[in-house]
Amino acid sequence: MEQIAHYFNFEKLNTNLSTEIRAGVTTFLTMAYILFINPQLLSISGMPAQDVAVATAMAAGVACLIMGAYAKFPFALAPGMGLNAYFTFGVVQGMGVSWQVALAAVFVEGLIFIALAATSFRSKMINAIPSTLKIATMVGIGLFLSIIGFKNAGLTVDHAATFVTMGDLHNPAVLLSLFGIILTAALMHKGYKAALLISIIALTLIAWVTGLADAPDKFLTIPSFPKETLLAVDFSQVFTGAFLTVVIAFLFVDIFDTAGTLIGTGRAAGLLDKKGELPGAEKAFMADAVGTTAGSLLGTSTVTTYVESASGIQSGGRSGMTAIVVGLLFLVSLFLTPIFIAVPALATAPALIVVGALMMLGAKDVDWLKIDESVPAFLTVIAMPFTFSIAHGITLGIISYVAIKVLTGQWKQVNLFMWFLAIALSIYHMS
């Protein structure tokens, strides 16, 4: 116990083992949906769903363990939502390449990430982003979490004329999620540190008992290791323009999804320094890069840091022990998958929404009267939920920040990295 506390610096971070375990369980429950969504999405590309399910749990487990033991951050990783959809619909179906070639592109992307992390390029890039945009990123992630929560709760549904509208408030499942938001807020107000976890467990049990969600038919299963996807990477097209395009697309999206998540959740955890930078970010990037490389060899799309890490952070998680707990649960899920996937979305949605509300705190630190910085900040915030992409929010913020500074004669305030990012992102999105 003392060795663990010393290694993870519990005293300095004002945490303890029980808090870290609780935070890890909370984070896992809010992102466990990837265990059944990822196989569904990637199987559309022709990949065996059973293999993908195993690869998803193993890749997430390995990446989280590296993040926790090596980087010592409370951030959890798994195959990224959005990136898996791009893998299936943009690359395999859209470009007509095989899933084996797509896995090879993910593998190459992971190698490039490892090189960038080793040279500290990625951390320097993030540290060069102005404080205003970093603050806006945290707020934007809060809204992004909230819209995911609203969708999972059924509080927001599609509408042909208005795009989205209020869900069916006569639906018991929607009402239960709405009750979960109120319950979570009340528990937090009363000072219960396990408020998020208590809410998730309570709503899950209610859903199972009332039939709003199916309870697991069995509690244990013996997983088989990936058969068709293990080491199935195909490098036959590695020197083609199409392959390079796929690698670049994966690279850009993963860089900015991870960067935005690290900045936002790092700020929420109080891990940023006085300059608004994340000390030791290179190690966090390395965990992401190794997870991506390992995942491609197992048979899954790009692994990235999850915004759902904020739920565990809000539960008190501050050290790498939180990530280790998440990693161990992903590995255990290889045997207990029926239980974990039976936790319904209506039970985890309130946690995402409440955490989103808490992350709005950063909005007060933006100087909204300074228009040359508030507009880029606003674009960063609003684009994340509206485009359903952290990467797009960061992109609009960076490009608009540089453009406004140039047009107002303040171009000397723009550092070299911001110039590079603005130009590179403009070329990428306009090509």
LOFI-186588 format. One record per residue (C-alpha): residue number from 1; residue in three letters; y, x, z. Coordinates in nm, 3 decimals, always signed. Last residue first. Layout:
BEGIN
     k     r        c2        c1        c3
   NUM   ALA         Y         X         Z
...
***
This chain:
BEGIN
     k     r        c2        c1        c3
   431   SER    +1.991    -0.778    -5.015
   430   MET    +2.253    -0.958    -4.806
   429   HIS    +2.070    -0.947    -4.473
   428   TYR    +1.966    -0.583    -4.499
   427   ILE    +2.295    -0.458    -4.640
   426   SER    +2.495    -0.629    -4.365
   425   LEU    +2.255    -0.506    -4.098
   424   ALA    +2.284    -0.146    -4.220
   423   ILE    +2.664    -0.161    -4.239
   422   ALA    +2.710    -0.317    -3.894
   421   LEU    +2.447    -0.093    -3.735
   420   PHE    +2.591    +0.228    -3.878
   419   TRP    +2.947    +0.143    -3.779
   418   MET    +2.829    +0.040    -3.433
   417   PHE    +2.640    +0.368    -3.400
   416   LEU    +2.946    +0.572    -3.497
   415   ASN    +3.174    +0.414    -3.237
   414   VAL    +3.429    +0.141    -3.312
   413   GLN    +3.745    +0.182    -3.105
   412   LYS    +3.902    +0.386    -3.388
   411   TRP    +3.881    +0.075    -3.609
   410   GLN    +4.145    -0.103    -3.401
   409   GLY    +4.373    -0.193    -3.694
   408   THR    +4.321    -0.567    -3.656
   407   LEU    +4.109    -0.597    -3.972
   406   VAL    +3.888    -0.306    -3.861
   405   LYS    +3.830    -0.443    -3.511
   404   ILE    +3.754    -0.787    -3.658
   403   ALA    +3.495    -0.644    -3.898
   402   VAL    +3.327    -0.432    -3.631
   401   TYR    +3.288    -0.721    -3.386
   400   SER    +3.185    -0.966    -3.661
   399   ILE    +2.901    -0.739    -3.776
   398   ILE    +2.778    -0.670    -3.423
   397   GLY    +2.790    -1.030    -3.301
   396   LEU    +2.631    -1.173    -3.614
   395   THR    +2.341    -0.927    -3.588
   394   ILE    +2.293    -0.980    -3.215
   393   GLY    +2.262    -1.355    -3.267
   392   HIS    +2.027    -1.308    -3.561
   391   ALA    +1.797    -1.083    -3.357
   390   ILE    +1.778    -1.330    -3.068
   389   SER    +1.649    -1.591    -3.311
   388   PHE    +1.622    -1.969    -3.302
   387   THR    +1.910    -1.989    -3.552
   386   PHE    +2.111    -2.233    -3.338
   385   PRO    +1.971    -2.103    -3.008
   384   MET    +2.059    -1.738    -3.078
   383   ALA    +2.363    -1.804    -3.296
   382   ILE    +2.566    -1.955    -3.011
   381   VAL    +2.569    -1.653    -2.784
   380   THR    +2.622    -1.379    -3.040
   379   LEU    +2.884    -1.585    -3.223
   378   PHE    +3.063    -1.643    -2.892
   377   ALA    +3.065    -1.271    -2.812
   376   PRO    +3.196    -1.187    -3.159
   375   VAL    +3.472    -1.447    -3.101
   374   SER    +3.548    -1.326    -2.747
   373   GLU    +3.604    -0.966    -2.851
   372   ASP    +3.891    -0.992    -3.099
   371   ILE    +4.005    -1.312    -2.923
   370   LYS    +4.087    -1.153    -2.589
   369   LEU    +4.144    -1.482    -2.402
   368   TRP    +3.770    -1.529    -2.351
   367   ASP    +3.743    -1.209    -2.148
   366   VAL    +3.367    -1.227    -2.095
   365   ASP    +3.258    -1.183    -1.733
   364   LYS    +3.241    -1.558    -1.663
   363   ALA    +2.974    -1.597    -1.931
   362   GLY    +2.739    -1.376    -1.731
   361   LEU    +2.645    -1.664    -1.501
   360   MET    +2.489    -1.849    -1.794
   359   MET    +2.166    -1.665    -1.707
   358   LEU    +2.107    -1.909    -1.420
   357   ALA    +2.104    -2.207    -1.655
   356   GLY    +1.853    -2.038    -1.882
   355   VAL    +1.634    -1.970    -1.579
   354   VAL    +1.646    -2.342    -1.504
   353   ILE    +1.550    -2.431    -1.862
   352   LEU    +1.265    -2.182    -1.884
   351   ALA    +1.122    -2.294    -1.550
   350   PRO    +1.145    -2.659    -1.655
   349   ALA    +0.940    -2.585    -1.971
   348   THR    +0.646    -2.431    -1.783
   347   ALA    +0.487    -2.758    -1.671
   346   LEU    +0.560    -2.959    -1.988
   345   ALA    +0.400    -2.677    -2.185
   344   PRO    +0.066    -2.758    -2.028
   343   VAL    -0.141    -2.516    -1.817
   342   ALA    -0.483    -2.566    -1.982
   341   ILE    -0.442    -2.237    -2.167
   340   PHE    -0.474    -2.057    -1.836
   339   ILE    -0.790    -2.231    -1.720
   338   PRO    -0.990    -2.213    -2.044
   337   THR    -0.886    -1.845    -2.094
   336   LEU    -1.054    -1.728    -1.775
   335   PHE    -1.268    -1.446    -1.916
   334   LEU    -1.025    -1.287    -2.160
   333   SER    -0.756    -1.427    -1.930
   332   VAL    -0.844    -1.148    -1.688
   331   LEU    -0.691    -0.903    -1.936
   330   PHE    -0.376    -1.113    -1.965
   329   LEU    -0.369    -1.147    -1.587
   328   LEU    -0.393    -0.769    -1.548
   327   GLY    -0.098    -0.721    -1.782
   326   VAL    +0.114    -0.977    -1.599
   325   VAL    +0.037    -0.808    -1.266
   324   ILE    +0.125    -0.471    -1.419
   323   ALA    +0.455    -0.611    -1.547
   322   THR    +0.553    -0.725    -1.197
   321   MET    +0.443    -0.392    -1.052
   320   GLY    +0.692    -0.224    -1.284
   319   SER    +0.968    -0.319    -1.045
   318   ARG    +1.226    -0.593    -0.990
   317   GLY    +1.041    -0.924    -0.968
   316   GLY    +1.222    -1.166    -0.737
   315   SER    +1.134    -1.507    -0.879
   314   GLN    +1.435    -1.480    -1.110
   313   ILE    +1.282    -1.165    -1.249
   312   GLY    +0.960    -1.353    -1.310
   311   SER    +1.142    -1.623    -1.508
   310   ALA    +1.348    -1.361    -1.692
   309   SER    +1.030    -1.205    -1.831
   308   GLU    +1.020    -1.519    -2.048
   307   VAL    +1.250    -1.327    -2.283
   306   TYR    +0.942    -1.139    -2.392
   305   THR    +0.920    -0.772    -2.494
   304   THR    +0.747    -0.721    -2.828
   303   VAL    +0.402    -0.687    -2.982
   302   THR    +0.391    -0.711    -3.363
   301   SER    +0.102    -0.905    -3.516
   300   THR    -0.261    -0.909    -3.405
   299   GLY    -0.593    -0.748    -3.493
   298   LEU    -0.708    -0.483    -3.250
   297   LEU    -0.565    -0.198    -3.458
   296   SER    -0.238    -0.391    -3.503
   295   GLY    -0.220    -0.457    -3.129
   294   ALA    -0.259    -0.089    -3.043
   293   THR    +0.037    +0.004    -3.264
   292   THR    +0.255    -0.280    -3.133
   291   GLY    +0.168    -0.204    -2.771
   290   VAL    +0.244    +0.164    -2.825
   289   ALA    +0.588    +0.074    -2.962
   288   ASP    +0.675    -0.173    -2.686
   287   ALA    +0.566    +0.069    -2.414
   286   MET    +0.768    +0.340    -2.587
   285   PHE    +1.074    +0.114    -2.592
   284   ALA    +1.049    +0.066    -2.217
   283   LYS    +1.017    +0.442    -2.172
   282   GLU    +1.325    +0.504    -2.386
   281   ALA    +1.519    +0.252    -2.172
   280   GLY    +1.505    +0.490    -1.875
   279   PRO    +1.844    +0.383    -1.745
   278   LEU    +1.955    +0.051    -1.898
   277   GLU    +2.323    +0.071    -1.988
   276   GLY    +2.609    -0.154    -1.873
   275   LYS    +2.825    +0.147    -1.800
   274   LYS    +2.794    +0.088    -1.427
   273   ASP    +2.414    +0.093    -1.457
   272   LEU    +2.187    -0.188    -1.575
   271   LEU    +1.890    -0.284    -1.354
   270   GLY    +2.049    -0.586    -1.185
   269   ALA    +1.753    -0.805    -1.278
   268   ALA    +1.973    -1.039    -1.485
   267   ARG    +2.126    -0.736    -1.658
   266   GLY    +1.784    -0.603    -1.747
   265   THR    +1.684    -0.949    -1.871
   264   GLY    +1.973    -0.960    -2.115
   263   ILE    +1.977    -0.598    -2.223
   262   LEU    +1.600    -0.566    -2.250
   261   THR    +1.571    -0.897    -2.436
   260   GLY    +1.845    -0.811    -2.682
   259   ALA    +1.699    -0.470    -2.756
   258   THR    +1.348    -0.608    -2.796
   257   ASP    +1.452    -0.880    -3.041
   256   PHE    +1.685    -0.634    -3.209
   255   ILE    +1.431    -0.362    -3.271
   254   ASP    +1.149    -0.608    -3.349
   253   VAL    +1.346    -0.786    -3.620
   252   PHE    +1.462    -0.466    -3.783
   251   LEU    +1.123    -0.295    -3.783
   250   PHE    +0.920    -0.596    -3.899
   249   ALA    +1.156    -0.635    -4.195
   248   ILE    +1.150    -0.263    -4.271
   247   VAL    +0.768    -0.255    -4.265
   246   VAL    +0.745    -0.559    -4.495
   245   THR    +0.990    -0.409    -4.745
   244   LEU    +0.800    -0.080    -4.744
   243   PHE    +0.477    -0.263    -4.824
   242   ALA    +0.640    -0.450    -5.111
   241   GLY    +0.786    -0.128    -5.253
   240   THR    +0.441    +0.031    -5.273
   239   PHE    +0.333    +0.353    -5.103
   238   VAL    +0.127    +0.191    -4.826
   237   GLN    -0.055    -0.043    -5.064
   236   SER    -0.412    +0.080    -4.999
   235   PHE    -0.344    +0.125    -4.626
   234   ASP    -0.569    -0.161    -4.511
   233   VAL    -0.590    -0.215    -4.134
   232   ALA    -0.922    -0.371    -4.023
   231   LEU    -0.958    -0.147    -3.717
   230   LEU    -1.087    -0.451    -3.521
   229   THR    -1.004    -0.765    -3.722
   228   GLU    -1.356    -0.867    -3.831
   227   LYS    -1.542    -0.820    -3.503
   226   PRO    -1.290    -0.857    -3.224
   225   PHE    -1.465    -0.830    -2.887
   224   SER    -1.662    -1.129    -2.768
   223   PRO    -1.532    -1.319    -2.469
   222   ILE    -1.761    -1.460    -2.200
   221   THR    -1.612    -1.781    -2.074
   220   LEU    -1.531    -1.914    -1.730
   219   PHE    -1.354    -2.219    -1.594
   218   LYS    -1.507    -2.502    -1.791
   217   ASP    -1.384    -2.838    -1.913
   216   PRO    -1.025    -2.735    -1.839
   215   ALA    -0.794    -3.019    -1.734
   214   ASP    -0.644    -3.207    -2.026
   213   ALA    -0.279    -3.291    -2.001
   212   LEU    -0.101    -3.618    -1.933
   211   GLY    -0.427    -3.739    -1.779
   210   THR    -0.274    -3.831    -1.446
   209   VAL    -0.471    -3.572    -1.247
   208   TRP    -0.422    -3.292    -1.502
   207   ALA    -0.050    -3.357    -1.546
   206   ILE    +0.004    -3.378    -1.170
   205   LEU    -0.185    -3.050    -1.119
   204   THR    +0.021    -2.878    -1.390
   203   LEU    +0.347    -3.016    -1.253
   202   ALA    +0.273    -2.884    -0.905
   201   ILE    +0.160    -2.542    -1.028
   200   ILE    +0.467    -2.493    -1.247
   199   SER    +0.704    -2.617    -0.978
   198   ILE    +0.555    -2.392    -0.710
   197   LEU    +0.579    -2.095    -0.948
   196   LEU    +0.945    -2.156    -1.022
   195   ALA    +1.035    -2.215    -0.658
   194   ALA    +0.850    -1.908    -0.530
   193   LYS    +1.165    -1.766    -0.371
   192   TYR    +1.224    -2.091    -0.183
   191   GLY    +1.588    -2.080    -0.073
   190   LYS    +1.658    -2.451    -0.032
   189   HIS    +1.874    -2.441    -0.345
   188   MET    +1.580    -2.288    -0.528
   187   LEU    +1.354    -2.574    -0.422
   186   ALA    +1.611    -2.831    -0.535
   185   ALA    +1.658    -2.660    -0.872
   184   THR    +1.284    -2.645    -0.930
   183   LEU    +1.235    -3.011    -0.835
   182   ILE    +1.518    -3.126    -1.062
   181   ILE    +1.382    -2.930    -1.357
   180   GLY    +1.029    -3.051    -1.282
   179   PHE    +1.145    -3.414    -1.273
   178   LEU    +1.267    -3.369    -1.629
   177   SER    +0.928    -3.225    -1.719
   176   LEU    +0.756    -3.526    -1.563
   175   LEU    +0.990    -3.761    -1.749
   174   VAL    +0.898    -3.597    -2.079
   173   ALA    +0.527    -3.631    -2.002
   172   PRO    +0.571    -3.994    -1.894
   171   ASN    +0.728    -4.084    -2.233
   170   HIS    +0.993    -4.351    -2.182
   169   LEU    +1.260    -4.084    -2.207
   168   ASP    +1.163    -4.029    -2.570
   167   GLY    +1.342    -3.716    -2.685
   166   MET    +1.714    -3.675    -2.732
   165   THR    +1.828    -3.564    -3.078
   164   VAL    +1.802    -3.277    -3.321
   163   PHE    +1.890    -3.226    -3.689
   162   THR    +2.154    -3.505    -3.678
   161   ALA    +2.038    -3.695    -3.984
   160   ALA    +1.664    -3.623    -4.009
   159   HIS    +1.610    -3.587    -3.634
   158   ASP    +1.373    -3.339    -3.468
   157   VAL    +1.306    -3.362    -3.096
   156   THR    +1.472    -3.239    -2.776
   155   LEU    +1.367    -3.348    -2.427
   154   GLY    +1.004    -3.306    -2.530
   153   ALA    +0.948    -3.055    -2.252
   152   ASN    +0.843    -2.783    -2.494
   151   LYS    +1.152    -2.846    -2.705
   150   PHE    +1.388    -2.848    -2.408
   149   GLY    +1.226    -2.529    -2.274
   148   ILE    +1.259    -2.351    -2.606
   147   ILE    +1.621    -2.467    -2.619
   146   SER    +1.672    -2.338    -2.267
   145   LEU    +1.523    -1.996    -2.331
   144   PHE    +1.758    -1.951    -2.627
   143   LEU    +2.052    -2.070    -2.418
   142   GLY    +1.972    -1.808    -2.154
   141   ILE    +1.912    -1.550    -2.426
   140   GLY    +2.264    -1.621    -2.549
   139   VAL    +2.408    -1.564    -2.203
   138   MET    +2.230    -1.230    -2.174
   137   THR    +2.337    -1.130    -2.524
   136   ALA    +2.697    -1.226    -2.451
   135   ILE    +2.702    -0.976    -2.166
   134   LYS    +2.573    -0.704    -2.396
   133   LEU    +2.822    -0.806    -2.663
   132   THR    +3.110    -0.771    -2.421
   131   SER    +2.978    -0.437    -2.294
   130   PRO    +3.005    -0.284    -2.640
   129   ILE    +2.679    -0.167    -2.808
   128   ALA    +2.653    +0.213    -2.801
   127   ASN    +2.398    +0.199    -2.517
   126   ILE    +2.170    -0.001    -2.746
   125   MET    +2.180    +0.262    -3.020
   124   LYS    +2.140    +0.546    -2.774
   123   SER    +1.834    +0.370    -2.634
   122   ARG    +1.686    +0.331    -2.980
   121   PHE    +1.747    +0.691    -3.083
   120   SER    +1.583    +0.837    -2.770
   119   THR    +1.387    +1.082    -2.990
   118   ALA    +1.055    +0.971    -2.842
   117   ALA    +1.152    +0.606    -2.875
   116   LEU    +1.234    +0.652    -3.244
   115   ALA    +0.904    +0.828    -3.310
   114   ILE    +0.705    +0.563    -3.124
   113   PHE    +0.891    +0.292    -3.312
   112   ILE    +0.803    +0.456    -3.646
   111   LEU    +0.437    +0.457    -3.540
   110   GLY    +0.459    +0.088    -3.448
   109   GLU    +0.608    +0.003    -3.785
   108   VAL    +0.318    +0.185    -3.952
   107   PHE    +0.070    -0.026    -3.753
   106   VAL    +0.255    -0.350    -3.831
   105   ALA    +0.246    -0.260    -4.201
   104   ALA    -0.128    -0.189    -4.174
   103   LEU    -0.174    -0.532    -4.016
   102   ALA    +0.001    -0.685    -4.319
   101   VAL    -0.237    -0.495    -4.547
   100   GLN    -0.535    -0.646    -4.361
    99   TRP    -0.373    -0.988    -4.372
    98   SER    -0.381    -0.964    -4.749
    97   VAL    -0.062    -0.961    -4.955
    96   GLY    +0.072    -1.265    -5.140
    95   MET    +0.437    -1.211    -5.059
    94   GLY    +0.502    -1.557    -4.910
    93   GLN    +0.150    -1.633    -4.787
    92   VAL    +0.066    -1.300    -4.625
    91   VAL    +0.418    -1.169    -4.563
    90   GLY    +0.658    -1.456    -4.496
    89   PHE    +0.421    -1.730    -4.383
    88   THR    +0.165    -1.540    -4.178
    87   PHE    +0.342    -1.225    -4.059
    86   TYR    +0.677    -1.408    -4.043
    85   ALA    +0.518    -1.664    -3.810
    84   ASN    +0.376    -1.384    -3.595
    83   LEU    +0.719    -1.219    -3.579
    82   GLY    +0.873    -1.550    -3.485
    81   MET    +0.687    -1.550    -3.155
    80   GLY    +0.610    -1.195    -3.054
    79   PRO    +0.267    -1.057    -2.973
    78   ALA    +0.286    -0.984    -2.599
    77   LEU    +0.511    -0.795    -2.356
    76   ALA    +0.628    -0.837    -1.998
    75   PHE    +0.934    -0.674    -1.842
    74   PRO    +0.940    -0.581    -1.472
    73   PHE    +1.024    -0.215    -1.552
    72   LYS    +0.831    +0.088    -1.426
    71   ALA    +0.833    +0.262    -1.769
    70   TYR    +0.491    +0.423    -1.719
    69   ALA    +0.294    +0.197    -1.483
    68   GLY    +0.467    -0.133    -1.559
    67   MET    +0.547    -0.101    -1.929
    66   ILE    +0.213    +0.069    -1.994
    65   LEU    +0.028    -0.208    -1.811
    64   CYS    +0.226    -0.471    -2.000
    63   ALA    +0.139    -0.315    -2.337
    62   VAL    -0.233    -0.294    -2.254
    61   GLY    -0.252    -0.654    -2.135
    60   ALA    -0.053    -0.793    -2.427
    59   ALA    -0.274    -0.609    -2.676
    58   MET    -0.593    -0.724    -2.500
    57   ALA    -0.488    -1.088    -2.470
    56   THR    -0.371    -1.112    -2.831
    55   ALA    -0.670    -0.920    -2.968
    54   VAL    -0.910    -1.160    -2.796
    53   ALA    -0.735    -1.466    -2.936
    52   VAL    -0.702    -1.300    -3.278
    51   ASP    -1.075    -1.237    -3.295
    50   GLN    -1.151    -1.599    -3.205
    49   ALA    -0.901    -1.725    -3.463
    48   PRO    -1.060    -1.529    -3.748
    47   MET    -0.775    -1.411    -3.976
    46   GLY    -0.716    -1.608    -4.295
    45   SER    -0.336    -1.619    -4.287
    44   ILE    -0.355    -1.961    -4.122
    43   SER    -0.560    -1.792    -3.848
    42   LEU    -0.243    -1.601    -3.757
    41   LEU    -0.061    -1.914    -3.646
    40   GLN    -0.340    -2.077    -3.445
    39   PRO    -0.452    -1.749    -3.290
    38   ASN    -0.092    -1.683    -3.178
    37   ILE    -0.040    -2.030    -3.031
    36   PHE    -0.344    -2.016    -2.801
    35   LEU    -0.282    -1.703    -2.597
    34   ILE    +0.091    -1.717    -2.673
    33   TYR    +0.116    -2.014    -2.438
    32   ALA    +0.061    -1.771    -2.151
    31   MET    +0.434    -1.693    -2.159
    30   THR    +0.564    -1.905    -1.870
    29   LEU    +0.243    -1.866    -1.669
    28   PHE    +0.250    -1.488    -1.705
    27   THR    +0.608    -1.462    -1.584
    26   THR    +0.531    -1.670    -1.277
    25   VAL    +0.216    -1.470    -1.198
    24   GLY    +0.411    -1.145    -1.227
    23   ALA    +0.690    -1.274    -1.004
    22   ARG    +0.443    -1.380    -0.736
    21   ILE    +0.274    -1.040    -0.751
    20   GLU    +0.609    -0.863    -0.727
    19   THR    +0.716    -1.074    -0.430
    18   SER    +0.387    -1.004    -0.252
    17   LEU    +0.420    -0.631    -0.318
    16   ASN    +0.774    -0.593    -0.187
    15   THR    +1.133    -0.598    -0.316
    14   ASN    +1.475    -0.455    -0.234
    13   LEU    +1.486    -0.228    -0.541
    12   LYS    +1.548    +0.079    -0.326
    11   GLU    +1.272    -0.021    -0.085
    10   PHE    +1.020    -0.108    -0.354
     9   ASN    +1.045    +0.231    -0.527
     8   PHE    +0.753    +0.164    -0.762
     7   TYR    +0.566    +0.480    -0.662
     6   HIS    +0.668    +0.451    -0.296
     5   ALA    +0.558    +0.090    -0.257
     4   ILE    +0.229    +0.165    -0.433
     3   GLN    +0.165    +0.470    -0.215
     2   GLU    +0.247    +0.272    +0.098
     1   MET    +0.000    +0.000    +0.000
***
